[in-house]
Amino acid sequence: MSPQHPTSNTTTYLDQPPSCLQFWPGSPNNFVIGTYLLSSETKSNSDPDTTEYDDSSENEQTETIHQTKTGSLQLWSLNPETNALTQLLRHPLPHAVFDLHFHPRIPNLLGIATSAGSVSLFIVSVSDSDSDGKETGFTHLATYSLHEDPSISALFLDWLPKGWLPESGSGSERDGFAVTFSDGRTGVFCVDTTAVVERGAAGSEHDEAAELALFNAKQPIEIWFVAAAAFPHQSQATEDKNSPQSTPYLFTGDDFGALQTIRFPDTGPSADQGSESESESDQLPAPLLNTSDRALHHTAGVTSILPLPIPLDHGLTSGSPLLLTGSYDESLRVYHAAGRGRVVAEEGLGGGVWRLQLLDTTTTTAGGETWTFLVLASCMHGGTRVVRVVVSAGDRGEDASAEIEVLAEFTEHESMNYASGVWGLDWQRRAVDEGSEMKVVSSSFYDKRVCVWSVKV
């Protein structure tokens, strides 16, 4: 079947280039856009500021080009009846926003990764008839300076899922995030998000996040993406269905096309958590597996990694995770993260696959169990794609096989599509069975465009 080619219902333009966006889980008609503005200024050699480029020649006065990166957080509202877009608030920032994500369990807590090597946390609020005077805005809670060199950018932020960190000695759940940097570093940090939220705007600009682990690439190259996943399974030792364990993984992708797979010891009530002092440690347990595929499967940088929610004790996985990966080489791949990796299926999407968002998961057992995933892909110069991925057992019941089908291509953007999102995702999951339209907001960087469009899935 040929893919649909939807056209925009609404188009608007921002004041700065959009680098990332996400719909707000706590307010489904609203979404946040992060922007990245690079400004250049020519200065003489007498200027004491740090410079990046030198345009001088011998026997001439030195002139340099100084670049600054600034940005903003912008809160927008989508009217689902009219497709109208309204900016509710613009919050300027002294640095660019490379990435942003709402907390998976605290729906109004937003984390951003910045060009200053830091992560900042905000509470997002919007006034309504039941708000008791609450104002629309971004309330800054904390900024964590995570790199000793503020010129090194934090490129991607991923909140750690429930059950990823070992429990504390007292049995309480810990929280945190993983961050990648432009110099090849990936860090895992622990923060007490509950305390930070309760403290509110009284937070300190100099808050610290506890560094639990640090992974350095062999070469100082951009780590474009990190995905933290906790795969649940039943304890083989106790077979207690009320005490599931989780297997924590960390996946990273670098600019050379290598995908790194790091597996940690199981967590959960029945897992061996060690002594109380070890559980309270500011370090993660040593990885059980830390391997790179050495760019065997991606011919350019790995820019997106989406772990598929298939349990590790499922026959399709053979005990190792299945992922979707995106790359500058314009291909979407179903990737089996076992050994040096195996590509189960791949499909060219016509643009660098910068971001992947899982929209819906369904399973069927007729004729053998099949997992179907609906995915939104932001494809840089190619625009936006809606993709269906079907994973099932191979012909002989061994290993997994997969099919990738492009359902829709949106190509109105005239520059890099780095960020897209789906309106009313919870509602949409119910509407998928009814064949309803899915409403998408997508953006493009250099032309500062934001579009609203719909597709049937």
Long-range contacts (C-beta under 8 A, 24 or more apart in sequence): 1-405, 3-385, 3-406, 3-407, 3-408, 3-409, 4-407, 4-408, 4-409, 4-455, 4-456, 5-408, 5-409, 5-410, 5-411, 6-408, 6-410, 6-453, 6-454, 6-455, 7-412, 7-453, 8-410, 8-412, 8-451, 8-452, 8-453, 9-83, 9-452, 9-453, 9-454, 10-83, 10-84, 10-85, 10-451, 10-452, 11-412, 11-449, 11-450, 11-451, 11-452, 12-85, 12-449, 12-450, 13-447, 13-448, 13-449, 13-450, 14-74, 14-443, 14-448, 14-449, 14-450, 15-90, 15-448, 16-71, 16-72, 16-448, 17-445, 17-446, 17-448, 18-418, 18-419, 18-443, 18-444, 18-445, 18-448, 18-450, 19-71, 19-96, 19-97, 19-98, 19-99, 19-418, 19-419, 19-445, 20-97, 20-98, 20-99, 20-100, 20-418, 20-419, 21-100, 21-419, 21-420, 21-421, 21-441, 21-443, 22-100, 22-101, 22-102, 22-421, 23-421, 23-422, 23-423, 23-424, 23-425, 23-441, 24-102, 24-107, 24-108, 24-124, 25-102, 25-107, 26-102, 26-107, 26-108, 26-124, 27-124, 27-126, 28-423, 28-424, 28-425, 28-426, 28-427, 29-77, 29-78, 29-79, 29-80, 29-423, 29-424, 30-75, 30-76, 30-77, 30-78, 30-88, 30-126, 31-75, 31-76, 31-78, 31-421, 31-423, 31-441, 32-73, 32-74, 32-75, 32-76, 32-100, 32-102, 32-110, 32-124, 33-73, 33-74, 33-76, 33-419, 33-443, 33-450, 34-71, 34-72, 34-73, 34-74, 34-97, 34-98, 34-99, 34-100, 34-112, 35-71, 35-72, 35-73, 35-74, 35-96, 35-97, 36-69, 36-71, 36-96, 36-97, 36-98, 36-115, 36-445, 37-69, 37-70, 37-71, 37-96, 38-67, 38-68, 38-69, 38-96, 39-67, 39-68, 39-69, 39-70, 40-65, 40-66, 40-67, 41-65, 41-66, 41-67, 41-68, 42-66, 50-151, 69-95, 69-96, 69-115, 69-153, 70-94, 70-95, 70-96, 71-95, 71-96, 71-97, 71-114, 71-115, 72-97, 73-97, 73-100, 73-110, 73-112, 73-122, 73-138, 75-124, 75-126, 75-136, 75-138, 76-450, 78-423, 78-439, 78-441, 78-452, 80-423, 80-424, 80-439, 83-439, 83-452, 85-441, 85-450, 85-452, 88-126, 88-136, 89-136, 89-137, 89-138, 91-137, 91-138, 96-153, 98-153, 98-154, 98-155, 98-156, 99-154, 99-155, 99-156, 99-157, 100-157, 101-157, 101-158, 101-159, 103-159, 103-193, 104-159, 104-161, 104-162, 105-162, 106-193, 106-197, 109-141, 109-193, 109-197, 110-138, 111-157, 111-159, 111-177, 112-157, 113-153, 113-154, 113-155, 113-156, 113-157, 113-179, 114-153, 114-154, 115-153, 115-154, 116-145, 116-150, 116-153, 116-154, 117-145, 117-146, 117-147, 117-149, 117-150, 117-151, 117-152, 117-153, 117-154, 117-181, 118-143, 118-144, 118-145, 118-146, 118-147, 118-150, 118-154, 119-143, 119-144, 119-146, 119-154, 119-157, 119-177, 119-179, 119-189, 119-209, 120-144, 121-191, 121-193, 121-196, 121-203, 123-197, 123-200, 139-200, 139-201, 140-201, 140-203, 141-196, 141-197, 141-199, 141-200, 141-201, 141-203, 142-191, 142-196, 142-203, 142-204, 142-205, 142-207, 143-205, 143-206, 143-207, 144-189, 144-191, 144-207, 144-208, 144-209, 145-206, 146-179, 146-181, 146-187, 146-189, 146-209, 146-211, 147-181, 147-183, 147-185, 149-183, 152-181, 152-182, 152-183, 152-185, 153-181, 153-182, 154-179, 154-180, 154-181, 155-180, 155-181, 155-182, 155-222, 155-223, 155-224, 155-225, 156-180, 156-223, 156-224, 156-225, 156-226, 158-226, 158-227, 158-228, 159-228, 160-188, 160-228, 161-228, 161-229, 161-230, 162-230, 163-230, 163-232, 163-246, 163-248, 163-267, 163-268, 164-228, 164-229, 164-230, 164-246, 164-248, 164-267, 165-190, 165-212, 165-248, 165-267, 165-284, 166-265, 166-267, 166-271, 166-273, 166-274, 166-279, 166-284, 166-285, 167-267, 167-273, 167-279, 168-279, 168-280, 169-275, 169-276, 169-277, 169-279, 169-280, 176-209, 176-210, 176-212, 178-226, 178-228, 178-250, 179-226, 180-222, 180-223, 180-224, 180-225, 180-226, 180-252, 181-223, 182-222, 182-223, 183-220, 184-216, 184-217, 184-218, 184-219, 184-220, 184-221, 184-222, 184-223, 184-254, 185-214, 185-215, 185-216, 185-217, 185-223, 186-214, 186-215, 186-216, 186-217, 186-223, 186-226, 186-250, 186-252, 187-211, 187-213, 187-214, 187-215, 188-212, 188-213, 188-214, 188-228, 188-250, 188-284, 190-282, 210-282, 211-282, 212-282, 212-283, 212-284, 213-283, 213-284, 215-250, 215-252, 215-260, 215-262, 215-290, 217-254, 219-256, 221-254, 221-255, 221-256, 222-254, 222-255, 222-301, 223-252, 223-253, 223-254, 223-255, 224-253, 224-254, 224-255, 224-301, 224-302, 224-303, 224-304, 225-251, 225-252, 225-253, 225-302, 225-303, 225-304, 225-305, 226-250, 226-251, 226-252, 226-305, 227-251, 227-252, 227-305, 227-306, 227-307, 227-323, 229-307, 229-321, 230-267, 231-307, 231-311, 231-312, 231-321, 232-311, 233-311, 233-312, 233-313, 234-313, 235-268, 235-270, 235-271, 237-270, 238-270, 240-270, 243-268, 243-269, 243-270, 244-268, 245-269, 245-270, 245-271, 247-312, 249-307, 249-321, 249-337, 251-305, 251-307, 251-321, 251-323, 251-337, 252-305, 253-298, 253-301, 253-302, 253-303, 253-304, 253-305, 253-325, 253-327, 254-301, 254-302, 255-301, 256-295, 256-301, 257-295, 257-297, 257-298, 257-299, 257-300, 257-301, 257-302, 257-327, 257-329, 258-292, 258-293, 258-294, 258-295, 258-298, 258-302, 259-292, 259-293, 259-297, 259-298, 259-302, 259-305, 259-325, 259-335, 259-337, 259-341, 260-290, 260-291, 260-292, 261-289, 261-290, 261-291, 261-292, 261-293, 261-321, 261-337, 261-341, 262-287, 262-289, 262-290, 263-287, 263-288, 263-289, 263-290, 264-288, 291-339, 291-340, 293-340, 293-341, 294-340, 296-340, 296-341, 297-333, 297-335, 297-341, 297-342, 297-343, 298-325, 298-327, 298-329, 298-331, 298-333, 299-327, 299-329, 300-327, 300-328, 300-329, 300-352, 301-327, 301-328, 302-326, 302-327, 303-327, 303-328, 303-352, 303-353, 303-354, 303-355, 304-353, 304-354, 304-355, 304-356, 305-356, 306-356, 306-357, 306-358, 306-375, 308-358, 308-371, 308-373, 308-391, 309-358, 309-361, 310-371, 310-391, 315-393, 315-397, 316-369, 316-371, 316-391, 316-392, 316-393, 316-400, 317-400, 318-399, 318-400, 322-391, 322-400, 324-356, 324-373, 324-375, 324-389, 325-353, 326-352, 326-353, 326-354, 326-355, 326-356, 326-377, 327-352, 327-353, 328-352, 328-380, 330-379, 330-382, 332-356, 332-375, 332-377, 332-387, 332-404, 334-389, 334-391, 334-400, 334-402, 334-404, 336-399, 336-400, 344-391, 344-399, 344-400, 344-401, 344-402, 345-389, 345-401, 345-402, 345-403, 345-404, 346-404, 347-387, 347-404, 347-406, 349-377, 349-379, 349-382, 349-385, 349-387, 349-406, 350-379, 350-382, 350-383, 350-385, 350-409, 351-379, 351-380, 351-381, 351-382, 351-383, 351-417, 352-379, 352-380, 352-381, 352-382, 353-377, 353-378, 353-379, 353-380, 354-378, 354-379, 354-380, 354-416, 354-417, 354-418, 355-418, 355-419, 355-420, 357-420, 357-421, 357-422, 359-422, 359-425, 359-428, 359-429, 359-438, 360-428, 360-429, 360-432, 368-392, 368-393, 368-397, 369-393, 374-432, 374-457, 376-420, 376-421, 376-422, 376-440, 378-417, 378-418, 378-419, 378-420, 378-442, 379-417, 380-416, 380-417, 380-418, 381-415, 381-416, 381-417, 382-409, 382-411, 382-417, 383-409, 383-410, 383-411, 383-412, 383-413, 383-417, 383-442, 384-409, 384-410, 384-413, 384-417, 384-420, 384-440, 384-442, 385-409, 385-410, 386-438, 386-440, 386-455, 386-457, 388-457, 407-455, 407-457, 408-455, 408-457, 410-440, 410-442, 410-451, 410-453, 410-455, 412-449, 412-451, 412-453, 413-442, 413-443, 413-444, 413-447, 413-449, 413-451, 414-444, 414-446, 414-447, 414-449, 415-444, 415-445, 415-446, 415-447, 415-449, 416-444, 416-445, 416-446, 417-442, 417-443, 417-444, 417-445, 418-443, 418-444, 418-445, 419-443, 432-457
